Amino acid sequence: TAEMAGEYSLALAINGPVFLFSALQLRSLLATNTNNELTFAHYYSIRLFTSTFGVVIIVLLILLNEYSLVFTFLLLIIAMMKVVDSLSDVSYGYLQKFESMKEISISLILRGGIGLFFLGGMLYLSKSLVIATAGILLAWILVYAVFDVRCVKKFNGNHRFEFNKDYSPAILKSAIPLGVVMALLSLTKNVPKYFVDNYLGKEALGYYSTIAYIPQAVNMVVNSLGQSLAPRM
């Protein structure tokens, strides 16, 4: 329903700026990194740390606002989706470094296809947006654990926590401004959604979000072209 679409869109709009900041554009930094002393594990460890920070911020927002129980669960599930997405994202950055775009494409197709299947199936069976969204989370976890991790290992990347006292703080220092910029861009895009929800309600937000996502489909194509060129820049 339009109201479900509005709830889902609002949950994404709340999570978006937080996790775009916590992402710190590490994918681009990793894809263009020429320092061989920095391994995938260094970037992966930073992403784990910043994603955890993102979840903490979402929990604080929930505690500071009087959200319904259902919307609270929806926010938390989407926060977990953002965490899995961020781990896949940094894996894509490592694959980009070796210009292995085929694996990235397969991963995205699997995530989209399986996620849509789980979403549709669980929504049909349960009529619950929270359960359907949990289905997307499950699909993304499966693709990350079964496919993304294996692809990274093919290029000798290790999914382990590893902190380098010389380089890890330097990565954070250079990446934080990028994270701030992305968070501000996301806020600019999502502020209208906050106002539509506040003044017109979830149903109106559902219609608004459906229309607003059309330009984003075009941006995905442009972004894909840019990502494929990044390692050569």
Disulfide bonds with the S-S distance in Angstrom:
none
